[in-house]
Amino acid sequence: MRKYVLMVLTGVGLISGGLAFPAFAGEATSQSNQVAIDTIWTLLAAFLVFFMQPGFALVETGFTRAKNAANICMKNLMDFSVGSIAFFLVGFGIMFGADRLGLFGSSGFFLSTGDPGTGDGLWQIAFWLFQAVFCATAATIVSGAMAERTKFVGYLVYSFVLSALIYPVVGHWIWGGGWLAGRGMVDFAGSTVVHSVGGWAALAGAIMLGPRLGKYTNGNSNAIPGHNIPLAALGVFILWFGWFGFNAGSTTSGTNLSIATIAVTTNLAAAAASISAMLTVWFQFGKPDTSMTLNGALAGLVAITAPCAVVSPSSAIIIGLLAGILVVLAVEFIDKVLHVDDPVGAISVHGVCGIFGTLSVGLFAQASYGESSGVGAINGLFFGGGLSLFWTQLVGVLAVAAWTFGLAMGLFYLIKKTVGLRVSPEQELKGLDIEEHGMESYAGFQIFVTE
């Protein structure tokens, strides 16, 4: 995330850092026009990222069984709703408020910074929305890994805590002027801040829940197929579309022409990853599996999210190709070796590939691309920069892993011991739509089919 955004949030100024924004009531100036363009661009990007929420809902619904479809949709709706309120109350202040010891922010709660009658205040309101939809993305990643056996009330508690505390602290460390930002860590659009946070929390939740009934017998992993691959495919296309707002929008500047390069690197990485994932699973199992190929596209998108503004299009293709292979291997390893039940592959897509994408900055970054996007003239190992940046990225990955996984395990344990985390075996067998929400997603479908 660009450094001048932090300057805006402290009231110093968007571009130069030395001027306050003028009110919009007066005559338009070049500066006020630029603020207007940047605000419109940031809002449009926020709308695109919000559209990713139904994308996640469709992917998760398609990859799971029909008897849990309404429950999946409810979780994706409510983690955004609950998360938005939590982020408004405290999360945004912790993430972008006045720095305390490089660990957390201490101002801006209830979106209380900036005069809404000025350009500065209006910009912060737009920026809050952009960050809120990012927060919702981190929260909803966990839904897929915990699908088909999680108690709904427990999931609501998790959504609030992650949005109010776990995610914002990581965001402050890297985007809010915290200690990792001070070390020079680069995570432009959130391979770690968003996706690894979601991935680590997903791993904790899946471990604490345990596998679905019938998933593992006699040490073997049994496939539990999803019920609607076309829904999942539509979700992936929606996510791919929304990712242009996710990555290019992270410039938060419509006058920063690097948005074009960022959109291209985003697209190329996703395309390359879908191809390499397809070829990998085709080689392994003799068929070009659709679900794994879909996850390959998402893996490429996750991996390019951190380096999208600092790498060339050619490097983006390499990153995508590697991510597509990595996600297939990770899904197999987590399922068949670790015996962690993740119905949609969220841990592999967002956690594993989020780590890879963050580390790839330290390998593929090129100064010319970093300069044009405003990140800075940084070079990774493969372009003469040595290992310094790579080690910085690795420190960030490990720190975020310790914080997120540790707190998520503690949180899910407390939920388990209080309101409850997992439904009963009888409820799981019957389906969460009926047991948790009192309805069927496809009422009358069996009757229609038999007739």
Secondary structure, DSSP 8 states (H G I E B T S, - for coil): --HHHHHHHTTS-SSSSS-----TTS---HHHHHHHHHHHHHHHHHHHHHHHHHHHHHHHHHHS-GGGHHHHHHHHHHHHHHHHHHIIIIIHHHHHSSEETTTEE-S-GGG-SS-TTSHHHHHHHHHHHHHHHHHHHHHHHHHHHTTTTB-HHHHHHHHHHIIIIIHHHHHHHHTSS-HHHHTT---SS-IIIIIIHHHHHHHHHHHHH---TTSEETTEE-----S-HHHHHHHHHHHHHHHHHHHHGGG--TT-THHHHHHHHHHHHHHHHHHHHHHHHHHHHSS--HHHHHHHHHHHHHHHHTTTTTS-HHHHHHHHHHHHHHHHHHHHIIIIIS----TT-HIIIIIIHHHHHHHHHHHH--HHHHHHHTS-S---GGGT--SHHHHHHHHHHHHHHHHHHHHHHHHHHHHHHTT-SB--HHHHHH-HHHHHHS--TTTTHHHHHH-
